[in-house]
């Protein structure tokens, strides 16, 4: 359960600001990560690594979609 909670916090934290709610979520994320790390350090590292890989995959797909959208727009402009 703490691992699922950590993933939820990792997804939620980048979208919050520097207000009270943002600080609260970042603090909960840090405490959850430390708790998992104290219990099983290898598990904590593997969870964070897996989350990083998912973020990289999302970024690559976003970039790929942007490139394909741009190339489709250029083809559309060339037809006009």
N, C-alpha and C positions, 0 to 999 in steps of 0.2 A: 504493500500500500504506500509506503513512503516514496518508492520509486515513481509511482504514478503521480503522486502529489508533486514530486520534484519536476516531472515533465510538464505538468500543467503550469507550475510557477515559471519554468523556463520559457514557456510560450507566452505567458501573460506579462512578464516583467519588461520586455523591450517596449511595450506599447504604453506603459504608464510614465507619468512625468516625475517631477521632483517633489511632488506634494506629499502630504501625509500618507495617502494610500500607496504611492509608489515606494516610499521608504519602508512601509510595513511589508509589502510584498517582497521586496529585495531582502529584507531581514529574514522573512520566513523561508525564502529560497536558500539563503546561506545556512540557516539553522538546519534545514532539512538535508542539505548536502553534507554538512558536517556530521549529522547524526548517522546518515547512511555510511559515510566514510569511517566513522568510529566502529561501526558494527562490522562492515566488510569493505575494506578499502578498494579491493579489486572490482567489486560490484559498482561502487560509486564511480570509479574511473571508466568502467565500461558503459555505464549509463550516460555519463557526460560525453564520451566519445561517440556513442550512438546518436545522441541528440545533435552533436556537431555535424555528423555525417548527414543527418536529415536536413539540417539547415543548408549545408552545401548543395545537396540535391535540389532543394527548393530554389536556391539562388541560380543554379545552372538551368533549371527548367524555365525560370522566369526570364533569364537572358535568352534562352533558345526561342521562347515564345515571342519576345521582343524583336529578335532578329528576323523570325519568319513573318511577323506582322509588318516590319519595315520593308522587307523584300516584296511582300504582297502589295504594299502601298506603292512601291516603285514600279512594279509591273503594271498596276492600275493606272499610274500617272503616264507611263509610256504608251498605253493604249489610247489615251485621250489625245 
